[in-house]
């Protein structure tokens, strides 16, 4: 069986952004368009996390508090959003319950310790973006506290034509800005498909391309 796949629009989010970017750099002809949601490590929370990377034994307890406590779990969702009534408390209480299942603390600590290996690849990824100038959409929750709000604009240093959109949300911007984010991604996807067809598309043409015809 032979499967032919057109170049893809690929969406990266949070921890998956690092793995997605590595795939994007390694297979430049397969992934045509990129959307990134929060890929950097410059917020104040990262002081504890960098210390954990430098000396796991000495800093594991502090890391688990920094990463897995109820207060931190809540902050991941609401950040410093002044309108916390927009958030369903189940978002963080459900996540916290999951993080407290047997063995999860060890799993999350191992995962986060391994994440340090991505940092060494940042220069390679930035060089790739400068060289290839991919069509790039950056969506950022402006109430995010893990990262600094100045960071999304930094993508334009490497890709000047990048679309950068801060939205009303925290770390998980989909919690409160799902419709806006969906519209931005749809707009990028339409441009991608138009590029494949070399011209504007109708809704029918979009559906035909999506079906692989």
ZITA-V950517 format. One record per pair of residues at least 12 apart in sequence whose ideal C-beta (glycine too) atoms are under 6 Angstrom apart, sorted by the first residue. I is the first residue (numbers start at 1). J is the second residue. D is the distance in whole Angstrom. If there is no record, write none. Layout:
# ZITA-V950517
I/J/D
I/J/D
This chain:
# ZITA-V950517
6/196/6
7/32/3
8/31/5
9/33/4
9/189/5
9/192/5
10/31/5
10/34/6
11/35/4
12/36/5
13/37/4
14/38/6
17/36/6
17/39/4
18/118/4
21/125/5
25/125/6
25/128/5
33/135/5
33/192/4
34/134/5
34/136/5
35/137/4
35/185/6
36/138/5
37/139/5
40/147/5
40/151/5
42/148/5
42/151/6
43/146/4
43/147/5
43/148/6
45/146/5
48/62/5
48/66/4
53/116/4
56/113/6
64/105/6
68/99/5
70/96/5
73/92/5
73/95/5
73/96/5
74/92/4
75/145/6
76/171/5
77/91/5
77/92/5
77/170/5
77/172/6
77/175/6
78/170/5
79/143/4
79/144/5
79/145/5
79/170/3
80/143/5
80/145/6
81/143/4
81/170/6
86/176/5
91/175/6
126/158/5
129/158/4
129/159/5
130/158/5
133/159/6
136/159/5
136/162/4
137/163/5
137/188/5
138/152/5
138/155/5
138/162/6
138/164/5
139/165/5
139/181/6
140/152/4
140/166/5
141/169/4
141/170/5
141/173/4
142/166/4
143/170/5
144/170/6
144/171/5
146/171/6
152/164/5
165/184/6
167/180/5
193/206/6
193/209/5
